[in-house]
Amino acid sequence: MAHIIVVGNEKGGSGKSTTSMHVATALARMGHRVGALDLDVRQRSFGRYLENRMSFAQRENLDLPMPILGRLEAEGADGDPLSRAVAALDGDCEFVLLDCPGSHTKLSQMAHTLADTLITPMNDSFVDFDLLARMSPEGKVLGPSIYAEMVWAARQMRAQAGAGPIDWLVLRNRLGTQAMHNKRKVGGALDSLSKRIGFRVAPGFSERVIFRELFPRGLTLLDLRDLGTEQLSMSNIAARQELRDLISELQLPGVTVNF
């Protein structure tokens, strides 16, 4: 059985597609067989990212590590399209990564019930924090919010099916380099909430121009040397370290970071 990684958050612009692409291709680069599904059937940022990668590799005659991009079929009588798409990848892959849309959909809800590992990227602000928990004007956590409640429901369904727990990791994306007051307050609120509803907190990716530049060619930070970029900038080196830390923090079975 493949280990299912779900990247989910009910808010757009949190870095889900960038996170999905870098996690999937990093695992492929380390020699793991990885399947990928984009569940955002309208926008398809992750799917287009992978298609850009395939086109660029063919055009430049490059042998880039490549996840297997699966396809969602139309609804049918024999089961649901997500289960069929995951099953099609399961036999050939050690990991299957599902990138969810930035909104509540039936596909996203079903994907969370399949998750062995759940990655939730969020911008480092209380606007994104509001999806996880409701807060009083004084900054007190009042209780779980809509997205945390959906994860809780998915956990209950998995428990009833005997499918095992979800290892939930919340990534703080676009962290500022300075120790700002808001940054400390968000960090404190996340640490407190993590103990109440059961997730781990980890730093994600800082805001960097390089991520926007890589998308049209389907490239990631780990591909730069394949293009003959021997001298990396300090920003690129720091971003690679962020990716290395993320893969380590995921604690995926059988994965040892070697890039």
Residue pairs with C-beta under 8 A, 6 or more apart in sequence:
1 90
2 35
2 86
2 89
2 90
2 93
2 94
2 95
2 96
3 94
3 95
3 96
3 116
3 117
3 252
3 253
4 86
4 95
4 96
4 98
4 114
4 115
4 116
4 117
5 23
5 95
5 96
5 97
5 98
5 115
5 116
5 117
5 118
5 119
5 250
5 252
6 97
6 98
6 100
6 111
6 112
6 114
6 115
6 117
6 118
6 119
7 16
7 19
7 20
7 23
7 97
7 98
7 99
7 100
7 119
7 120
7 121
8 16
8 100
8 108
8 111
8 112
8 115
8 118
8 119
8 120
8 147
9 16
9 100
9 102
9 120
9 121
9 122
9 128
9 131
9 147
10 102
10 103
10 104
10 108
10 131
10 146
10 147
10 150
11 102
11 122
11 128
11 131
12 102
12 103
13 102
13 123
14 102
14 121
14 122
14 123
14 128
14 173
15 121
15 123
15 171
15 173
15 174
15 204
15 205
16 45
16 46
16 99
16 100
16 102
16 121
17 45
17 46
17 49
17 99
18 205
18 211
19 119
19 121
19 171
19 173
19 204
19 205
19 246
20 36
20 46
20 97
20 99
21 46
21 49
21 50
21 220
22 205
22 220
22 221
22 222
22 243
22 246
23 97
23 119
23 246
23 247
23 250
24 34
24 36
24 50
24 67
24 95
24 97
25 34
25 53
25 64
25 65
25 66
25 67
25 220
25 222
25 223
26 220
26 222
26 243
26 247
26 259
27 34
27 67
27 95
27 247
27 252
27 255
28 34
28 65
28 66
28 67
29 65
29 222
29 259
30 255
30 256
30 257
30 258
30 259
32 94
32 95
32 254
32 255
33 68
33 92
33 93
33 94
33 95
34 67
34 68
34 93
34 94
34 95
34 96
34 97
35 67
35 68
35 70
35 86
35 89
35 90
35 92
35 93
35 95
35 96
35 97
36 46
36 50
36 67
36 68
36 69
36 70
36 96
36 97
36 99
37 69
37 70
37 72
37 82
37 85
37 86
37 89
37 96
37 97
37 98
37 99
38 44
38 45
38 46
38 47
38 50
38 69
38 99
39 72
39 82
39 98
39 99
39 100
39 101
39 105
39 107
39 108
39 111
40 46
40 47
40 99
40 100
40 101
40 102
41 72
41 101
41 107
42 101
43 101
45 99
46 99
47 69
49 215
49 218
50 66
50 67
50 69
50 218
51 69
51 218
52 215
52 216
52 217
52 218
53 64
53 66
53 217
53 218
53 219
54 66
54 69
54 218
55 218
56 62
56 64
56 217
56 218
56 219
57 63
57 64
57 66
57 218
62 226
62 227
64 219
64 223
64 226
67 97
68 89
68 92
68 93
70 85
70 86
70 88
70 89
70 96
71 85
72 81
72 82
72 85
72 107
73 81
73 84
73 85
74 81
75 81
76 84
80 110
81 107
82 107
82 110
82 111
82 114
83 110
86 96
86 98
86 114
89 96
90 96
94 254
95 252
98 111
98 114
98 115
100 107
100 108
100 111
100 112
101 107
101 108
104 146
104 150
109 150
109 154
112 118
112 150
112 151
112 154
112 166
113 154
113 157
113 158
113 163
115 154
115 166
116 164
116 166
116 167
117 166
117 167
117 169
117 250
117 252
118 151
118 166
118 167
118 168
118 169
119 169
119 171
119 250
120 132
120 147
120 168
120 169
120 170
120 171
120 199
121 171
121 173
121 204
122 128
122 129
122 131
122 132
122 170
122 171
122 172
122 173
123 173
123 174
124 172
124 173
124 174
124 175
124 176
124 182
124 183
124 186
125 182
125 186
126 135
126 182
126 185
126 186
126 189
129 135
129 186
129 189
129 190
130 145
131 145
131 146
131 147
131 148
132 144
132 145
132 147
132 148
132 170
132 190
132 193
132 197
133 141
133 142
133 143
133 144
133 145
133 148
133 189
133 193
133 197
134 141
134 142
134 143
134 144
134 145
135 141
135 142
135 189
136 142
139 185
139 189
141 189
141 192
141 193
141 196
144 152
144 196
144 197
148 197
151 166
151 168
151 197
152 197
154 166
155 165
155 166
158 164
158 165
158 166
159 165
167 200
167 251
168 198
168 199
168 200
169 199
169 200
169 201
169 202
169 249
169 250
170 190
170 194
170 199
170 200
170 201
170 202
171 202
171 203
171 204
171 205
171 246
172 186
172 187
172 190
172 201
172 202
172 203
172 204
173 204
173 205
173 206
174 204
174 205
174 206
174 207
175 183
175 203
175 204
175 206
176 183
177 206
187 201
190 201
191 201
193 199
194 200
194 201
200 249
202 245
202 246
202 249
203 242
203 245
203 246
204 242
204 246
205 211
205 239
205 242
205 243
205 246
206 238
206 239
206 242
208 235
208 239
210 221
210 235
210 236
210 239
211 239
214 220
214 221
214 223
219 227
221 236
221 239
221 240
221 243
222 240
222 243
222 259
224 232
224 236
225 232
232 240
240 259
244 257
244 259
247 255
247 257
248 257
